[in-house]
Amino acid sequence: MTGKPTLISFDLCPYVQRAAIVLAEKNVTFERVDIDLENKPDWFLKISPLGKVPVLQVGGETLFESAAIVEYLDETATPQLHPQDPLTRARHRAWMEVGSSILSDIWTMETTHDRTVFGNAVAALKGKFARVEAELGEGLYFAGASFTIVDAVFAPAFRYFDVFDTIADFGVFDGLPKLVKWRAALAERPSVREAVIFDYEDRLRRFLEKKGGVILDKRLAA
Ligand SMILES: N[C@@H](CCC(=O)N[C@@H](CS)C(=O)NCC(=O)O)C(=O)O
């Protein structure tokens, strides 16, 4: 990798966090430029084909899509986070995809105004977390002792529950002891802690208030 990369970001975006975590794991110093997604600057729309963050600018080139960005980082900076074995690596890429699908359920939890849709998202999430639990071994991280890109993908998903847990217990970790342990280990990891701004939790609470969805009603029920 040539030159200091710039990560075009949005303060609450879990996909941005993936890239920030992987950059930190590789000790790559980078500049972070936050944009307002409700008022996207023209320069950003020119470089981001889907109008989404993260975008990584590096060596005069522009990359978009978090999976493509973290794969590029893994191929150009050490330590390698993906497993060496091609079959295991392919499996890890598949679990990254599960992580993205989980983010979509979490987005529904954050924003929906429909109780049935909310309940379905929580149920879907529980089902997916149970599948992940079955993949976990005894180590601290997804694949044991080493931190991998799958860890960088799941850490931002678990982080939402640091705020959701203060609203109500949604039970998504019930009966999943390995997942609970994994979540705790990821929360301690410096790269994960530093991937968000210091007042991230307050910003997320304000975002939930602004959306005014069903999730806030759970405060009353709890
Ligand atoms: N598949 C994309 C998803 C990125 C994404 O959804 N970013 C959101 C913020 S978390 C975004 O930029 N949304 C703006 C929009 O859709 O207009 C990735 O992995 O990078």
The ligand as an ORCA input file, in Angstrom:
! r2SCAN-3c Opt
* xyz 0 1
  N     -22.594     -3.004      1.104
  C     -22.051     -1.781      1.602
  C     -23.024     -1.196      2.629
  C     -22.573      0.179      3.117
  C     -23.729      0.977      3.683
  O     -24.901      0.528      3.721
  N     -23.421      2.189      4.116
  C     -24.471      3.071      4.596
  C     -24.099      3.686      5.943
  S     -23.913      2.464      7.192
  C     -24.608      4.227      3.639
  O     -23.632      4.772      3.169
  N     -25.843      4.620      3.359
  C     -26.124      5.758      2.539
  C     -27.168      5.486      1.526
  O     -27.535      4.318      1.324
  O     -27.647      6.454      0.927
  C     -20.686     -2.017      2.225
  O     -20.451     -3.142      2.699
  O     -19.837     -1.106      2.197
*
